[in-house]
Amino acid sequence: MTSTLRLALVQEASALDTDVNRARLGELVGRAADAAEGGPVDLVVLPEAYARDFGKPGSDVSGAAEPLDGPFATALDKAAGEHGTTVVAGMFETGEDPARPFNTLVLRGAARAEYRKIHLYDSFGYRESDRLTAGPLTPCVVDIDGWGVGLMTCYDLRFPELARALVDAGAEVLVVPAAWVAGPRKVDHWRTLLRARAIENTVFVAAAGQPGPRYSGHSTIVDPLGDVLVEAGEEAAIVAATLERAVLEEARRTNPSLANRRL
């Protein structure tokens, strides 16, 4: 169990061309792996749907879906190995319904995991469920250097039940790749929800979004008492922070809300 976990968030737009996105992986992961002060980065977080952007609202994304041993996940694994880190990024994954793939996070490197988005974005005029299949109701927590890391995707952030289920399963850090669509109040919602999930669960929250103008940007890392450790702006960026276990433990002593739960 390590006392620190160094994270880097890659706020980069994905293109509609999967070859372009895959070709940039090595360079982006390499830059992110060197972004933290004090040592190499343990976890690099890329946005939701990084393998291929959603396109116009309602677009058919099934043609961009790949299996977990396909070109994108393979390239992600290679980039993680070359740069000595663990990487998580979003892709569309083939499933039982060829017309409606999964919106999947793939994690490769020192650990391996997949998380299929549970809550599809049927909100604010969008209907993600028309084009994608929701994942199973199973919290995904993975061990990275002795830290419990729970995976969520974008719209999942609006459901505190999932965050709490991840914490109950051992998560100390919630990682949230996103493509948070821009619009009125959206950045305010993003900031508020990230801090709320951190405070109510006394965990770190690390969220990597796609940049503007289509998406909201503002990739952010929040500590367990709700303090923002780092926040990007709207433009493409790489930001990093070092999470300290002592901060997590002190937060849980100061605010023992998990221990005080009655429901």
C-alpha positions, 0 to 999 in steps of 0.5 A: 500500500503506497502513501501517495497516488499520482494522477494525470488527467488528459483533457483532449478532444476525440476525433471521429476517426478512430485511427487518428485517436489511436495514433495520438495515444502514445504521445498523450500518455507519454506527456501525461506520465511526466506531468506530476511533480515528485515522480512518475504518474501512477494513473493517466485518465483520458476522457469518455469516448476517447477512441471515437467521439459521439458525433452529432446527437443521435449518431450511429456509433456502432461502426466504431465499436471494437472488442476488448482485444481490438486495436484501441484497447491493444494500443492503450495497453501498449502505451501504458507499458511503454510509459510505465503507468496505468491508463484508463480511456473510453471506447465503444465496445461491441456487445450482444446487440450489434446496433447498440454497443456499450460505452466502456472504460478500458483500464490497462497497465499495472491493473486491468479492468473494464467498466460499461456505463450504467447510466446512459445520458437520456437527459438535456434533450439527448437519448444515449440509450437509443444508440448504446446499451447500458452496462450491468449494475456492478460497481467496478473497483480496481487496485492500483498501487494499494489504492481502491479506484472506482470507475464511473462515466460522465452521467453516472456522476449525477447518481450518488447511489453509484458513488456510494456503492463504489465506496462500499466496494472499497473505492478511495478514489472515484475516477470519472472520464467524461464528455460533459456536454456544454450548455447553461449551468453545465460547468456549475453542475459539474463542479458541484457534483464532483465536490459533492461526491467527494465530500459525502463519501470522503474520497478523492474524485478525479474527472477528465472531460473533453474540452470545449467548445462542444464539451465543458472541459474543466477536468478536476481533482477534488480531495475528500473534504471538497478542496479542489487540487487542480482544475483545467479550463475549457481548452485542451490541457493535461493537469496532475496532482498527487493524492496523499493517503494521510489526507484521506485518513485525516478527512475520515477522522474529521468527518466520519460520515461513512462510520456514522451511516444509519441507512 
